Amino acid sequence: MSEIAVILVAAGDGARLAAGIPKALVKVGNLSLLEHALKNILEVKHLSHIVVASHEDRVEEFSALAKAIIGDRVQISFTPGGISRQGSIANALEAVNESTDIVLVHDAARCFTPAAVFDRVAAAVSESGFGVVPVLPVADTIKEVEQDVVLGTIDRTALRVAQTPQGFRFNELSSAYKNATTDFTDDASLMQSTGAVIRSVHGDALAFKITVPADLEYAQLLLQGTVEQRSGIGTDVHRFSTDSTTPLYLGTILWPGEIGLEGHSDGDSIAHAVVDALLSAAGLGDIGSNFGVDRTEYSGANGSVFISGALELLHEAGWDVVNVSVQLIGNKPKMAPRRAEVEFALSQIVGAPVTVGATTTDGLGFLGSSEGIAAVATALIQKHRGGF
């Protein structure tokens, strides 16, 4: 991959945080938001240059803190902030090395964003050539309100929460900023105003933004490791249908050419095991007690329906999903060719990373004789910010 530069926007006053100092200098634990952000950025692959858009009155202080973290490991520059976020980034772009191919624009307020998110965004920019934004699904029900009157409910299935870093080809972003005549809330919006295509990749719950005191409290608890977490396990077994025309659904996606599984719904062992793991972790029963076979509305339903239903129950109880892991057990179908597709589909629904593996029983039992398949899933959940 070509050279990558990261612009770290750290010029905000932090008025809503009410700390009395620039937001990037506010501490979580023993380090400032600026220092936490830089520690994660240092782990980014192919990193060649960091440009910190600093608070205009504290450039020297920002420089001292940053250099103590960075040392000589990567080139770092400092530019004064502008009167807006867009102005700060425009200043920073002027300092980026001309040899840079990809630039990632990140907010210091999202200081716990893992390096993996940066790498994911950069890889997607490199592969597609388009701008890329990390996003998460919207968990809450969204209402359209005028004054105090609720006008209606907005379909959230296509809505996503945008995070940073946002990645672009350096020359394209630089040109867009030089020609901008309107102030935009993020870089993707500015690029879209030029006709650019923007793609998305999965973000991370740790990329939350510290804006108000409650966010800072959550960050302190997260750093101290006192956020309540629970794990759960789920299993599901289905036999193959005797009807060769029954379609196979696994991981919520269709597997053409494969014989399906028997069941009240679509027999998706992977999805059903995920549901049981999530519900088990939260102490909310299992798939049978919540979506039983006596519920005719679930006859033939896709596994995504049950996962979404379980997620609603978890959210109502104050839980967020950290990650899910699933192991498929059986001789067929072969998971390897479609593993990435299944993981992507499930991660999009769950709103957190889902990994999938597969194994056999060396010919033992009904699984070894290809009479059916089984799946075992584990889930890790934690209390969401609304609980603090």
Buried (B, 14 or more C-beta within 10 A) or exposed (E): EBBBBBBBBBBBBBEEBEBEBBBBBBBBEEBBBBBBBBBBBBEBEBBBBBBBBBBBEBBEBBBEBBEEBBEEEBEBBBBBBBEEBBBBBBBBBEBBBEEBBBBBBBBBBBBBBBBBBBBBBBBBBBEEEBBBBBBBBBBEEEEEEEEEEEEEEEEEEEEBBBBBBBBBBBEBBBBBBEEBEEEBEBBBBBBBBEEBEBBBBBBBBBBBBBBEEEBBBBBBBBBEEEBEBBEBEBBBBBEBBEEEEBBBBBBBBEBEEBBBBEBBBBBBBBBBBBBBBBBBBBEBBBBBEBBEEEEEEBEEBBBBBBBBBBBEBBBEBBBBBBBBBBBBBBBEBEBEEBBEEBBBBBBBBBBBBBBBEBEBBEEEEBBBEBEBBBBBBBBBBBBBBEEB
